[in-house]
Amino acid sequence: MATKEQMDKAMRDPVLRDTVAQLLETVRAGVELAKRTDVEFAEILEQVLADKDVTSVEYEVIEQAVDRLRRSAGGPFKFPEEGERFYLWDTRNYSGDFMLWWRHEGHGYTYNLDEAGLYSSEDARTGRDTDVPVPEELARKMCCHVIDVDRLLRADPAEMTPQMRARWGIGEPAQKGGDNG
């Protein structure tokens, strides 16, 4: 195995650096067209390693890239089971500890899993590395119930305690069913 010093020296070699960059650019272009996952990209690189005559240092550089891709994909690739469904997590945004999910058919986003869309493994391939498919079963198992304070504030004041109304400056509820005249 090459040392860090050997790897750094090899990457300073313009020919090797250009070769690796061209290889990665070529593979990434093909990957982008096919909307491949990081794991599939890693498999393509592994195939290149098997087919090309590369030096041990070049091999190490590409092998490390493969390892990073596999780790970014969350470990060994797991083929989805027939009929398995996924929620799509948009990792670009979140609110506190809440994950942002795609709605049904990509019609916006929601933090509420009950309002999120479910997608087949094929439909879950968006082509954006910020969209992460999460198996339905796992998401449901990890889901916890929380109260959306905005919804709570829109509740009927008659259902609120006096302390809630006082806290948010909400007046007393109207009296029901009496003649005020």
GUDRENKE-532187 format. One record per residue: z, y, x of N, C-alpha, C in turn. Coordinates in steps of 0.001 Angstrom, whole numbers. Example, Ala and Ser with C-alpha at 12.3 -4.5 7.8 and 13.67 -1.06 7.14 Angstrom:
<recs>
[[7800, -5690, 13190], [7800, -4500, 12300], [7800, -3300, 13200]]
[[7080, -2250, 12850], [7140, -1060, 13670], [7870, 30, 12900]]
</recs>
This chain:
<recs>
[[0, -1173, 847], [0, 0, 0], [0, 1237, 894]]
[[-818, 2211, 542], [-923, 3439, 1329], [320, 4296, 1141]]
[[723, 4974, 2205], [1867, 5871, 2127], [1427, 7182, 1486]]
[[2408, 8006, 1092], [2097, 9307, 509], [1313, 10155, 1506]]
[[1690, 10064, 2771], [995, 10827, 3812], [-471, 10391, 3907]]
[[-719, 9074, 3865], [-2092, 8577, 3912], [-2878, 9027, 2677]]
[[-2212, 8996, 1519], [-2875, 9420, 277], [-3224, 10903, 347]]
[[-2275, 11732, 810], [-2525, 13170, 925], [-3673, 13438, 1889]]
[[-3662, 12732, 3013], [-4721, 12909, 4010], [-6071, 12492, 3419]]
[[-6087, 11384, 2717], [-7333, 10900, 2126], [-7864, 11895, 1097]]
[[-6978, 12490, 317], [-7424, 13424, -709], [-7885, 14754, -104]]
[[-7528, 15019, 1152], [-8046, 16212, 1834], [-9453, 15973, 2361]]
[[-9844, 14713, 2459], [-11191, 14373, 2909], [-12169, 14793, 1802]]
[[-13032, 15776, 2071], [-13908, 16292, 1010], [-14854, 15239, 446]]
[[-15300, 14314, 1262], [-16224, 13284, 777], [-15509, 12365, -212]]
[[-14327, 11908, 172], [-13563, 11027, -720], [-13172, 11772, -1988]]
[[-12683, 13004, -1824], [-12261, 13788, -2987], [-13432, 13995, -3935]]
[[-14619, 14320, -3387], [-15800, 14510, -4222], [-16225, 13212, -4896]]
[[-16138, 12109, -4155], [-16497, 10808, -4720], [-15598, 10462, -5898]]
[[-14297, 10610, -5709], [-13344, 10312, -6790], [-13565, 11267, -7956]]
[[-13776, 12565, -7666], [-13999, 13547, -8725], [-15261, 13219, -9522]]
[[-16341, 12838, -8817], [-17585, 12486, -9508], [-17393, 11233, -10352]]
[[-16694, 10270, -9789], [-16429, 9041, -10529], [-15635, 9341, -11794]]
[[-14563, 10114, -11644], [-13739, 10453, -12804], [-14520, 11279, -13822]]
[[-15344, 12217, -13344], [-16144, 13041, -14243], [-17134, 12187, -15032]]
[[-17780, 11265, -14354], [-18735, 10378, -15013], [-18044, 9511, -16053]]
[[-16932, 8925, -15657], [-16205, 8054, -16583], [-15652, 8869, -17750]]
[[-15070, 10050, -17466], [-14516, 10883, -18538], [-15595, 11307, -19524]]
[[-16795, 11619, -19037], [-17882, 12013, -19932], [-18201, 10865, -20885]]
[[-18285, 9665, -20353], [-18532, 8495, -21197], [-17382, 8252, -22148]]
[[-16178, 8451, -21659], [-14987, 8259, -22496], [-14977, 9270, -23628]]
[[-15269, 10516, -23317], [-15270, 11553, -24344], [-16284, 11240, -25433]]
[[-17461, 10795, -25016], [-18485, 10466, -26006], [-18049, 9335, -26915]]
[[-17364, 8382, -26359], [-16951, 7225, -27137], [-15576, 7402, -27763]]
[[-14912, 8549, -27509], [-13564, 8802, -28016], [-12629, 7659, -27653]]
[[-12629, 7332, -26392], [-11805, 6236, -25905], [-10348, 6665, -25750]]
[[-9462, 5698, -25756], [-8056, 5967, -25498], [-7822, 5962, -23997]]
[[-6654, 6465, -23572], [-6305, 6430, -22156], [-6308, 5008, -21621]]
[[-5886, 4067, -22442], [-5855, 2673, -22000], [-7265, 2161, -21761]]
[[-8180, 2492, -22663], [-9567, 2074, -22481], [-10164, 2739, -21242]]
[[-9808, 4005, -21011], [-10246, 4714, -19816], [-9724, 3991, -18580]]
[[-8471, 3587, -18602], [-7887, 2852, -17475], [-8643, 1542, -17244]]
[[-9015, 866, -18315], [-9758, -389, -18190], [-11136, -155, -17563]]
[[-11779, 965, -17924], [-13075, 1292, -17327], [-12910, 1521, -15831]]
[[-11873, 2289, -15446], [-11622, 2525, -14019], [-11347, 1214, -13286]]
[[-10597, 325, -13917], [-10325, -967, -13289], [-11617, -1745, -13078]]
[[-12524, -1645, -14037], [-13814, -2327, -13901], [-14608, -1726, -12746]]
[[-14559, -389, -12607], [-15235, 274, -11493], [-14667, -235, -10181]]
[[-13351, -370, -10122], [-12721, -887, -8900], [-13208, -2297, -8580]]
[[-13391, -3085, -9617], [-13828, -4466, -9405], [-15290, -4528, -8955]]
[[-16122, -3588, -9429], [-17548, -3626, -9150], [-17963, -2877, -7890]]
[[-17174, -1906, -7459], [-17564, -1058, -6322], [-16894, -1534, -5042]]
[[-17547, -1252, -3948], [-16978, -1522, -2639], [-16247, -250, -2205]]
[[-14912, -258, -2356], [-14129, 938, -2039], [-13143, 624, -922]]
[[-12772, 1686, -190], [-11781, 1506, 868], [-10415, 1309, 232]]
[[-9456, 863, 1032], [-8116, 629, 491], [-7484, 1931, -6]]
[[-7757, 3022, 669], [-7191, 4302, 238], [-7847, 4756, -1068]]
[[-9182, 4618, -1164], [-9861, 4955, -2416], [-9314, 4095, -3552]]
[[-9116, 2832, -3244], [-8566, 1912, -4234], [-7201, 2405, -4700]]
[[-6353, 2816, -3764], [-5009, 3303, -4101], [-5080, 4534, -5007]]
[[-5980, 5469, -4667], [-6104, 6702, -5452], [-6493, 6366, -6889]]
[[-7510, 5525, -7049], [-7976, 5162, -8390], [-6913, 4333, -9109]]
[[-6264, 3444, -8389], [-5219, 2621, -9001], [-4069, 3492, -9521]]
[[-3712, 4546, -8782], [-2663, 5448, -9256], [-3112, 6191, -10509]]
[[-4390, 6570, -10557], [-4918, 7225, -11758], [-4832, 6277, -12953]]
[[-5177, 5019, -12737], [-5083, 4010, -13788], [-3636, 3882, -14251]]
[[-2710, 3829, -13313], [-1291, 3698, -13656], [-813, 4889, -14484]]
[[-1212, 6103, -14092], [-813, 7298, -14853], [-1381, 7249, -16271]]
[[-2634, 6824, -16396], [-3239, 6726, -17722], [-2510, 5717, -18589]]
[[-2178, 4580, -18004], [-1464, 3559, -18774], [-80, 4052, -19198]]
[[620, 4745, -18299], [1952, 5276, -18648], [1840, 6342, -19729]]
[[804, 7185, -19654], [645, 8241, -20661], [363, 7637, -22032]]
[[-170, 6445, -22056], [-450, 5773, -23325], [759, 4998, -23827]]
[[1860, 5073, -23113], [3084, 4449, -23596], [3213, 2984, -23239]]
[[2590, 2556, -22176], [2751, 1179, -21744], [1526, 343, -22029]]
[[1695, -958, -21988], [547, -1844, -22181], [-98, -1638, -23552]]
[[-1394, -1702, -23562], [-2122, -1497, -24806], [-1816, -2619, -25784]]
[[-1586, -2230, -27023], [-1328, -3191, -28094], [-2452, -3038, -29116]]
[[-3230, -4081, -29298], [-4279, -4010, -30300], [-3639, -3957, -31680]]
[[-4107, -3045, -32532], [-3525, -2969, -33869], [-3834, -4226, -34667]]
[[-2887, -4586, -35503], [-3099, -5743, -36367], [-4022, -5337, -37514]]
[[-4690, -6314, -38088], [-5592, -6056, -39207], [-4818, -5346, -40317]]
[[-5339, -4229, -40762], [-4717, -3488, -41849], [-3566, -2585, -41434]]
[[-3206, -2587, -40150], [-2109, -1731, -39706], [-2497, -272, -39901]]
[[-1538, 521, -40369], [-1805, 1931, -40632], [-930, 2807, -39737]]
[[-1423, 4035, -39526], [-754, 4946, -38609], [-608, 6328, -39224]]
[[490, 6980, -38885], [623, 8410, -39112], [90, 9074, -37845]]
[[-489, 10260, -37980], [-990, 10982, -36817], [-53, 12142, -36501]]
[[564, 12065, -35332], [1500, 13080, -34854], [733, 14079, -34000]]
[[742, 15348, -34397], [125, 16408, -33600], [1201, 16924, -32660]]
[[1097, 16564, -31389], [2155, 16874, -30417], [2109, 18317, -29930]]
[[1136, 19105, -30385], [1045, 20498, -29930], [2137, 21368, -30530]]
[[2637, 21004, -31686], [3627, 21830, -32380], [4761, 20972, -32913]]
[[5923, 21565, -32968], [7069, 20940, -33600], [8041, 22047, -34001]]
[[8971, 21733, -34848], [9987, 22694, -35277], [11336, 22043, -35043]]
[[12060, 22521, -34050], [13335, 21887, -33715], [13085, 20451, -33303]]
[[13653, 19536, -34034], [13480, 18107, -33759], [12442, 17468, -34666]]
[[11728, 18256, -35466], [10806, 17709, -36449], [9398, 17595, -35877]]
[[8788, 16450, -36115], [7429, 16188, -35651], [6436, 16711, -36677]]
[[5283, 17165, -36201], [4236, 17677, -37071], [3211, 16565, -37309]]
[[2976, 16229, -38579], [2084, 15128, -38957], [830, 15664, -39623]]
[[-274, 14934, -39459], [-1496, 15242, -40189], [-1267, 14874, -41656]]
[[-1792, 15700, -42555], [-1789, 15345, -43976], [-2944, 14376, -44245]]
[[-3007, 13881, -45463], [-4062, 12955, -45887], [-5440, 13557, -45619]]
[[-6320, 12770, -45031], [-7704, 13132, -44718], [-7797, 14406, -43877]]
[[-6771, 14673, -43070], [-6803, 15813, -42167], [-6694, 17166, -42853]]
[[-6179, 17207, -44092], [-6048, 18459, -44839], [-4749, 19173, -44468]]
[[-4694, 19678, -43247], [-3524, 20427, -42814], [-2456, 19540, -42202]]
[[-1271, 20126, -42053], [-171, 19462, -41369], [1105, 19580, -42192]]
[[2052, 18713, -41899], [3338, 18736, -42582], [4412, 18165, -41665]]
[[5638, 18609, -41888], [6775, 18020, -41178], [7376, 16882, -41998]]
[[6984, 16780, -43255], [7536, 15790, -44180], [6693, 14517, -44116]]
[[7276, 13441, -43660], [6542, 12181, -43526], [5997, 11700, -44867]]
[[6714, 12010, -45968], [6239, 11601, -47289], [4956, 12326, -47690]]
[[4664, 13457, -47059], [3448, 14209, -47354], [2343, 13943, -46329]]
[[2647, 13141, -45319], [1689, 12855, -44250], [695, 11790, -44689]]
[[-495, 11839, -44103], [-1519, 10853, -44399], [-1331, 9590, -43574]]
[[-1833, 8495, -44093], [-1849, 7231, -43354], [-3297, 6928, -42986]]
[[-3496, 6495, -41729], [-4841, 6311, -41200], [-5001, 4913, -40625]]
[[-6217, 4374, -40734], [-6531, 3101, -40089], [-6591, 3342, -38584]]
[[-6599, 2271, -37801], [-6672, 2446, -36347], [-7967, 3158, -35958]]
[[-9045, 2882, -36669], [-10317, 3554, -36369], [-10243, 5041, -36707]]
[[-9694, 5367, -37881], [-9601, 6771, -38293], [-8580, 7544, -37463]]
[[-7645, 6842, -36842], [-6611, 7500, -36036], [-7149, 7970, -34688]]
[[-8359, 7578, -34327], [-8972, 8033, -33067], [-9640, 9376, -33302]]
[[-8916, 10455, -33010], [-9423, 11793, -33289], [-10201, 12365, -32122]]
[[-9999, 11812, -30939], [-10652, 12362, -29759], [-9815, 13410, -29057]]
[[-8681, 13794, -29663], [-7780, 14758, -29017], [-6580, 14000, -28475]]
[[-6266, 14220, -27209], [-5129, 13500, -26631], [-3794, 14028, -27146]]
[[-3809, 15130, -27898], [-2567, 15650, -28481], [-2245, 14993, -29811]]
[[-3189, 14234, -30366], [-2958, 13511, -31608], [-2566, 12077, -31268]]
[[-1331, 11736, -31594], [-786, 10439, -31208], [-564, 9584, -32457]]
[[-1254, 8429, -32556], [-1014, 7555, -33703], [340, 6862, -33565]]
[[1109, 6888, -34648], [2417, 6235, -34688], [2363, 5190, -35798]]
[[2637, 3912, -35476], [2576, 2879, -36518], [3468, 3235, -37713]]
[[2952, 2995, -38901], [3670, 3319, -40132], [5074, 2720, -40136]]
[[5169, 1461, -39777], [6467, 767, -39808], [7475, 1436, -38869]]
[[7033, 1806, -37673], [7931, 2448, -36720], [8362, 3826, -37218]]
[[7416, 4619, -37726], [7746, 5960, -38226], [8746, 5871, -39367]]
[[8525, 4936, -40283], [9444, 4772, -41420], [10831, 4327, -40950]]
[[10856, 3465, -39937], [12138, 2980, -39418], [12916, 4116, -38752]]
[[12226, 5045, -38120], [12868, 6145, -37394], [13122, 7368, -38279]]
[[12587, 7356, -39486], [12688, 8500, -40382], [14127, 8685, -40856]]
[[14554, 9942, -40948], [15866, 10239, -41518], [15685, 11350, -42543]]
[[16527, 11361, -43526], [16419, 12364, -44582], [17146, 13634, -44162]]
[[16459, 14750, -44303], [17025, 16062, -44007], [16704, 16981, -45177]]
[[17425, 18069, -45275], [17185, 19020, -46351], [16445, 20220, -45784]]
[[15365, 20572, -46436], [14567, 21731, -46061], [15250, 22953, -46677]]
[[15796, 23834, -45847], [16560, 24975, -46344], [15698, 25907, -47194]]
[[14414, 26028, -46892], [13543, 26870, -47716], [13457, 26332, -49141]]
[[13368, 25024, -49281], [13330, 24427, -50619], [14674, 24597, -51319]]
[[15739, 24453, -50560], [17080, 24592, -51125], [17268, 26004, -51680]]
[[16771, 27001, -50967], [16894, 28387, -51419], [16098, 28657, -52696]]
[[15076, 27848, -52957], [14261, 28017, -54170], [14800, 27210, -55352]]
[[15899, 26516, -55144], [16475, 25694, -56208], [17002, 26580, -57338]]
[[17199, 25990, -58486], [17763, 26684, -59636], [19196, 27100, -59296]]
[[19517, 28410, -59397], [20875, 28863, -59074], [21958, 28152, -59887]]
[[21619, 27683, -61076], [22605, 26978, -61897], [23037, 25667, -61242]]
[[22198, 25123, -60378], [22533, 23873, -59688], [23324, 24109, -58409]]
[[23429, 25377, -57983], [24112, 25705, -56730], [25604, 25935, -56968]]
[[26371, 25706, -55937], [27800, 26032, -56001], [27952, 27543, -55836]]
[[29080, 28101, -56277], [29303, 29537, -56071], [29236, 29924, -54590]]
[[29700, 29037, -53704], [29659, 29321, -52264], [28219, 29411, -51761]]
[[27341, 28559, -52243], [25934, 28610, -51844], [25310, 29924, -52290]]
[[25550, 30287, -53561], [24973, 31537, -54077], [25496, 32735, -53289]]
[[26800, 32744, -52981], [27391, 33857, -52229], [26814, 33916, -50816]]
[[26647, 32782, -50185], [26139, 32721, -48806], [24751, 33337, -48699]]
[[23914, 33070, -49706], [22530, 33532, -49656], [22273, 34754, -50537]]
[[23323, 35333, -51095], [23174, 36541, -51908], [22413, 36305, -53192]]
[[22611, 35165, -53794], [21939, 34821, -55048], [22913, 35112, -56177]]
[[22450, 35847, -57184], [23314, 36209, -58317], [23710, 34999, -59141]]
[[24633, 35252, -60036], [25096, 34211, -60969], [23945, 33760, -61838]]
[[23910, 32487, -62188], [22835, 32017, -63063], [22983, 32621, -64465]]
[[21849, 32772, -65149], [21861, 33273, -66520], [22556, 32269, -67413]]
[[23285, 32774, -68377], [23947, 31907, -69350], [22901, 31276, -70257]]
[[23086, 30011, -70578], [22117, 29299, -71414], [22627, 29203, -72851]]
[[21695, 29356, -73790], [21939, 28991, -75172], [22854, 29888, -75978]]
[[23241, 31039, -75533], [24118, 31888, -76332], [23406, 33135, -76794]]
[[23929, 33748, -77861], [23376, 35005, -78356], [24184, 36125, -77723]]
[[23532, 36949, -76958], [24211, 38008, -76229], [24279, 39290, -77026]]
[[24023, 39305, -78289], [23936, 40533, -79039], [24884, 40644, -80068]]
</recs>
